[in-house]
Amino acid sequence: MTLNAQGYFNCLKSYVHEKDYQIHQPTAGEVVLKEKIHQSQGVKPKEFKLALKSEGELLVIKLDGKGDRLFHFLDDTAKPWSKRCDFVIFNLRKNRLFAYCIEFKSATIPPDVPDQLTSSVSWCKSLHSTIAAYTGKRMQLHVTKYVFSNHEPVGSPYLDAHGKYLQRDHTVRHYRYADLNGMALADLENSNIEVIR
């Protein structure tokens, strides 16, 4: 049974268990994301905080929580599903459902970032398939991938010639924290949208 966007979003809110993931539903037209990032051994982690304007309804899932297993019925040690991004934001906007997979980094972009984000898209597909298998409910989901960092894009060997997308994976859009504060979630640019049907 195909649902409208609001109906499917209501399913997500109902089915995703708050005990298993850190979930919040911002309501004031803004979403605030916070993540502590280890920069080097022996140095205290630095907290990065980012505020993005939002429209529509949001469901923010902290996918990369401390000690959380992605699937409780599978071993998580060194398996493909053990990689994941920091946040998945589901956004119901204009009768469409968007999923933003977001990874926070400090000044460097490690080579495993595309793997983390690809694995997070796989988590979205798994969630989508599980809901469809058990309830018969489905809806198109538009998924994009992002890495946020302090990495300088000019002359970077990790970014494309325009300093926007990762060299290693052209579907991952890079933004600097300084360019994001006050920006709207809907204005995040990424021309590589994966549609989950």
Buried (B, 14 or more C-beta within 10 A) or exposed (E): EEBEBBEBBBBBBEEBEEEBBBBEEBEEEBBEBEBEBEEEEEEEEEEBEBBBBBEBBBBBBBBBBEEBBBBEEEEBEEEEBBBBBBBBBBBBBEEEBBBBBBBBBBEEBBEEBBBBBBBBBBBBBEBBEEBBEEEEBBBEBBBBBBBBBBBEBEEBEBBEEEBBBBBBBEBBBBBEBEEBEEBEBBEBEBEEEBEBE
